[in-house]
Amino acid sequence: MAARALLEHIFVHTCGDKGNFKVNVDTFEKAGHLSQTQRKLLDTVLEAGHATIHRNLKPSNHDLGTVVDMVENLVELLYVQKDRVEQLKKRIPPRTKT
């Protein structure tokens, strides 16, 4: 539940609240923040969360690590690397015309 809540916060913070979780994920993907591959992986992670809550799945420590890794990767990309790359871009000298 904590991972899902954090993901929803990321989606809403990035693209605004579209009213429900699925629409928020769809909007986040359509805005270009998730590739098709990332979306498929994220859907599996989210399904594991649903199964844990509603269908008695007992994820292993390894499974929990996978969930945390997926969330960490999104946080890293959107909140850490994005700022670093923007700063790098400012330091790159322009090309000269030849």
WOVENMO-V417541 format. One line per field, one symbol per residue. phi: phi as a letter, one per 20 degrees, with the letter a starting at -180 (. if undefined). burial: I if it has 9 or more other ideal C-beta (glycine too) atoms within 8 Angstrom, else O. Layout:
phi->???
burial->???
//
This chain:
phi->.fffffffgffffecnedobgffffgfgfffnecffffffffgffffffffffdcmfdffffffffffgffgfffgfeddfgfffffggfeefffefd
burial->OOIIOIIIOIIIOIIOOIOOOOIIIIIIIOOOOIOOOOIOIIOOIIOIIIIIOOOOOOOOOOIIOIIIOIIOOIIIIIOIOIOOOOOOOOOOOOOOOO
//
